[in-house]
C-alpha cells in the first residue's frame, strides 16, 4: 500500500479504526505510518525509536485540507536516508465540523457546537487512545498544530505537564520508594506517557490576542453585536442554500484558485448541515479565549537557559522544545503581538525555542491550500533537530 493510500484508509496503529465512514463517534483522520515501523521492539539501546507526530488542524478543523502536506512530509522523511527513528504521522479533524461525527444536529437542544475547550479535551483523549492502542510503543510524542490548532497543541502540552507535576507531588507526599510501574498499552507493550511531549511544532500560530489581528477584529465585531452573534450562522446557511453546488465548485476552482483537494473539502464543508455553524461558533470562541499568553516564560523556556538542568533532572521528562513558523503579514496574527513575543524570546540567552518568520511573504496563513511542500520541508528539518539524541 502506498503512503497516500495509507493516509486515506483512516486506520490507526494497533488496528484501531477511525470514523472515516459509517461510524459517528470520531471525526475523520489521516494516518501515514513509517515504513520503518516494526511491531517487535528490539532489545538493547540501539533499537529503533518510534515516534508519534500528532497533527491538529486550524479552523475549519478538517484534516482533509492537509492531505498533501502530511503526504509530502511522509515522503520527505522516507527519502531522508537511514534514521534510527520511525515517525508515524497522524492527523485528525476537530470535533463537530463533519456531520458524520455527531448524530444530532446542533439545532437540537442540548447539543451545541463545540468550543475551544471541547477541542482541547478531544485532542487530549485522542493522543492517549492512540498511545494506548499502538501495536508498538512510542518512545516520544511530537504535537504539531496549525493556527488555532497551535493554541490547542500548547494547551495540551501545558495540561500534560500539570498532571505530571501533580503526580510527582503525590508520589513525594506518599513517600513512595518503589519505582512506578511502566504504562502498558492494550497489546501489553510499554508505551510512552501521553503527557510527555518531546516537541511542539506551531505553524502560523494564533496563540495570543487573536482578536487584535485584522481578520480577528472583523470576527470579533460579529461576536459583540447580539443579533449577528445569534444569527450569523443562519444567514450563512441561507446564502449557501441558494448557491448551486456546481457554481460553488467552479468559483472555488477559478476565483480562489483552489486545487482539487481543497475544492472537494471546502464544497463538502460549506454544503454540510452543521459545518459552517461549527466554524463560526468556534471562531467567535477563539476571539474570547485566545488573549494574553496564558502559559508564561517557564513553558517556553523549559529546555533552555537556567531551566535545562531542572528539566533533565526529572526522570523521563527532558522538557518540550518548541518550533514556531510565522508568516509575514498574516491576517490572523497581530504583528505587534508577534513581535513582542519574538523580542522576549530573543532576549533569553540559551533558549532553545526556535521562532522563524517567513520574511519572503510567500507562505500564507492557509498554507495547506497551495503551499504544503515548502512548509513540510521546514517541518522535516525541525523534526530531525527535535529528535536528535532520542
C-alpha positions, 0 to 999 in steps of 0.5 A, spaced: 500 500 500 502 506 498 503 512 503 497 516 500 493 510 500 495 509 507 493 516 509 486 515 506 484 508 509 483 512 516 486 506 520 490 507 526 496 503 529 494 497 533 488 496 528 484 501 531 479 504 526 477 511 525 470 514 523 472 515 516 465 512 514 459 509 517 461 510 524 459 517 528 463 517 534 470 520 531 471 525 526 475 523 520 483 522 520 489 521 516 494 516 518 501 515 514 505 510 518 513 509 517 515 504 513 520 503 518 515 501 523 516 494 526 511 491 531 517 487 535 521 492 539 528 490 539 532 489 545 538 493 547 539 501 546 540 501 539 533 499 537 529 503 533 525 509 536 518 510 534 515 516 534 508 519 534 507 526 530 500 528 532 497 533 527 491 538 529 488 542 524 486 550 524 479 552 523 475 549 519 478 543 523 478 538 517 484 534 516 482 533 509 485 540 507 492 537 509 492 531 505 498 533 501 502 536 506 502 530 511 503 526 504 509 530 502 512 530 509 511 522 509 515 522 503 520 527 505 522 523 511 522 516 507 527 519 502 531 522 508 536 516 508 537 511 514 534 514 521 534 510 527 527 513 528 520 511 525 515 517 525 508 515 524 504 521 522 497 522 524 492 527 523 485 528 525 479 533 524 476 537 530 470 535 533 463 537 530 465 540 523 463 533 519 456 531 520 458 524 520 461 525 527 455 527 531 448 524 530 444 530 532 444 536 529 446 542 533 439 545 532 437 540 537 437 542 544 442 540 548 447 539 543 451 545 541 457 546 537 463 545 540 468 550 543 475 551 544 475 547 550 471 541 547 477 541 542 482 541 547 479 535 551 478 531 544 485 532 542 487 530 549 483 523 549 485 522 542 493 522 543 492 517 549 487 512 545 492 512 540 498 511 545 494 506 548 492 502 542 499 502 538 501 495 536 508 498 538 510 503 543 512 510 542 518 512 545 516 520 544 510 524 542 511 530 537 504 535 537 504 539 531 498 544 530 496 549 525 493 556 527 488 555 532 490 548 532 497 551 535 493 554 541 490 547 542 497 543 541 500 548 547 494 547 551 495 540 551 502 540 552 501 545 558 495 540 561 500 534 560 505 537 564 500 539 570 498 532 571 505 530 571 507 535 576 501 533 580 503 526 580 510 527 582 507 531 588 503 525 590 508 520 589 513 525 594 507 526 599 506 518 599 513 517 600 513 512 595 520 508 594 518 503 589 519 505 582 512 506 578 510 501 574 511 502 566 504 504 562 502 498 558 498 499 552 492 494 550 497 489 546 501 489 553 507 493 550 510 499 554 508 505 551 510 512 552 506 517 557 501 521 553 503 527 557 510 527 555 511 531 549 518 531 546 516 537 541 511 542 539 511 544 532 506 551 531 505 553 524 502 560 523 500 560 530 494 564 533 496 563 540 495 570 543 490 576 542 487 573 536 482 578 536 487 584 535 489 581 528 485 584 522 481 578 520 480 577 528 477 584 529 472 583 523 470 576 527 470 579 533 465 585 531 460 579 529 461 576 536 459 583 540 453 585 536 447 580 539 443 579 533 449 577 528 452 573 534 445 569 534 444 569 527 450 569 523 450 562 522 443 562 519 444 567 514 450 563 512 446 557 511 441 561 507 446 564 502 449 557 501 442 554 500 441 558 494 448 557 491 448 551 486 453 546 488 456 546 481 457 554 481 460 553 488 465 548 485 467 552 479 468 559 483 472 555 488 476 552 482 477 559 478 476 565 483 480 562 489 484 558 485 483 552 489 486 545 487 482 539 487 483 537 494 481 543 497 475 544 492 472 537 494 473 539 502 471 546 502 464 544 497 463 538 502 464 543 508 460 549 506 454 544 503 454 540 510 448 541 515 452 543 521 459 545 518 459 552 517 455 553 524 461 549 527 466 554 524 463 560 526 461 558 533 468 556 534 471 562 531 467 567 535 470 562 541 477 563 539 476 571 539 474 570 547 479 565 549 485 566 545 488 573 549 494 574 553 499 568 553 496 564 558 502 559 559 508 564 561 516 564 560 517 557 564 513 553 558 517 556 553 523 556 556 523 549 559 529 546 555 533 552 555 537 557 559 537 556 567 531 551 566 535 545 562 538 542 568 531 542 572 528 539 566 533 533 565 533 532 572 526 529 572 526 522 570 523 521 563 521 528 562 527 532 558 522 538 557 518 540 550 522 544 545 518 548 541 518 550 533 514 556 531 513 558 523 510 565 522 508 568 516 509 575 514 503 579 514 498 574 516 491 576 517 490 572 523 496 574 527 497 581 530 504 583 528 505 587 534 503 581 538 508 577 534 513 581 535 513 582 542 513 575 543 519 574 538 523 580 542 522 576 549 524 570 546 530 573 543 532 576 549 533 569 553 540 567 552 540 559 551 533 558 549 532 553 545 525 555 542 526 556 535 521 562 532 522 563 524 518 568 520 517 567 513 520 574 511 519 572 503 511 573 504 510 567 500 507 562 505 500 564 507 496 563 513 492 557 509 498 554 507 495 547 506 491 550 500 497 551 495 503 551 499 504 544 503 511 542 500 515 548 502 512 548 509 513 540 510 520 541 508 521 546 514 517 541 518 522 535 516 528 539 518 525 541 525 523 534 526 530 531 525 533 537 530 527 535 535 529 528 535 536 528 535 539 524 541 532 520 542 
